[in-house]
Amino acid sequence: MPTYTSGLFYKQRLLTPGPTAVPEAVLLEMAQPIIHHRTKQFQAIFGDLSQRLQRLYRTAGPVLTIAGSGTTAFEAAAVSLIRPGSKAITVASGKFGERWQDIYDLFGVAQVRINVPWGDAVRPEQVADALRANPDASVVTMCHSETSTAAAADVRAVAEVVRRSDALLIVDGITSVGALPVEMDAWGIDALVTGSQKALMLPPGLGFVGLGERALQRLKDVQPHGYYNLDLRRWLKSWHEKDVPFTPPVSLVRGQRLALEMIEAQGLENVWARTARLAAGTRAAFQAMGLRLIASSPSDSVTGAFYPPGVEDSKFRAALRDKFGVHAAGGQDGRGAKWKGKIFRVSHMGYVDAGDTLAALSAIESELIELGQKIKPGTAVAAAAAVWGASVS
Ligand SMILES: *Cc1c(COP(=O)(O)O)cnc(C)c1O
């Protein structure tokens, strides 16, 4: 275990799909002295952040910044937008979709569950059928990029189906916004949620909720039902005044403003393209090493593979971490599958480049060889390089 002092020489490559690495400039920005939040200075920072979030989301509507993790933001959207007494159509194809079902269970909301095998993506027809059979459904929830299974769903096609009904589409974009193409207004997503610690290059602690016109109307139509911090109306009212209802994590707000400035300086489309290239190279490298991918419709945010027989998860990932400074994530258990100990995952989101990815691929290959897998040394890097060609960034 590296100590604090040896940590000076211990370069960490945080390739878990959240939290992810934070650029040095953002860390320094967050080290600025704390300012009071009821000041013009904070309002200017917060107002600038809000505009950058709108451009990130590709929306003309409000994007609320909420203190908490992605789950806080999603829970706020879920409980604020459901029409009391109505049903929710809830898509689950992994751990996070299942979490959104758990939240509605806890709040006593009747659900029509669309449970998709882990690794697969929901088909838009499944949502269309559920909406036809349940005209009293007032919301549909789904994950765009289901991080636990490294699979991405066709949100655009689902949104097209949901827009023909009175139901609102609430999308968990926690590992899609800032990583994969997402067009909130053009696709017609009613509520889009993300978090700070995945593709947005910030530590954990902020959640974001974008609200489309139909969602804003719903907030006017339905009565608040007993929530305080989770009631989006409070956040929306303050948002119009470039403000927040409760003391915000000022340092994170500052840091997020700068991180979004960095993303815009690079160009959002270029960020999407880099993420896709890193993912394509990683998938090719995994397959060249004989690993089976966990997703049938892979997300470009994160890549996962099943362990071959004989590789023990905790030992494997500890070796990656301690010998190579590469942090990969393991798997999770849920209702749809038990993947703890069976898989590992590597992120392509945010402050990660080809060098980090090659270090991870090389470390993974070395450890697999060490554990007796028959892999020709150099296979992983060669496969990634073949995909990237000269276009690597
Ligand atoms: C990380 C993640 C969450 C949970 O976000 P927290 O910030 O940990 O609350 C939800 N959904 C997806 C798809 C995620 O990747």
PDBQT file of the ligand as one rigid body, heavy atoms in Angstrom, charges set to zero:
ROOT
HETATM    1  C1  LIG A 401     -22.770   6.943 -11.146  1.00  0.00    +0.000 C 
HETATM    2  C2  LIG A 401     -24.138   6.747 -11.702  1.00  0.00    +0.000 A 
HETATM    3  C3  LIG A 401     -25.291   6.973 -10.940  1.00  0.00    +0.000 A 
HETATM    4  C4  LIG A 401     -25.226   7.344  -9.501  1.00  0.00    +0.000 C 
HETATM    5  O1  LIG A 401     -24.713   8.599  -9.332  1.00  0.00    +0.000 OA
HETATM    6  P1  LIG A 401     -24.184   9.054  -7.877  1.00  0.00    +0.000 P 
HETATM    7  O2  LIG A 401     -23.518  10.344  -8.205  1.00  0.00    +0.000 OA
HETATM    8  O3  LIG A 401     -23.275   7.983  -7.399  1.00  0.00    +0.000 OA
HETATM    9  O4  LIG A 401     -25.387   9.218  -7.031  1.00  0.00    +0.000 OA
HETATM   10  C5  LIG A 401     -26.511   6.816 -11.535  1.00  0.00    +0.000 A 
HETATM   11  N1  LIG A 401     -26.627   6.442 -12.818  1.00  0.00    +0.000 NA
HETATM   12  C6  LIG A 401     -25.565   6.196 -13.580  1.00  0.00    +0.000 A 
HETATM   13  C7  LIG A 401     -25.763   5.760 -14.985  1.00  0.00    +0.000 C 
HETATM   14  C8  LIG A 401     -24.286   6.338 -13.044  1.00  0.00    +0.000 A 
HETATM   15  O5  LIG A 401     -23.203   6.088 -13.799  1.00  0.00    +0.000 OA
ENDROOT
TORSDOF 0
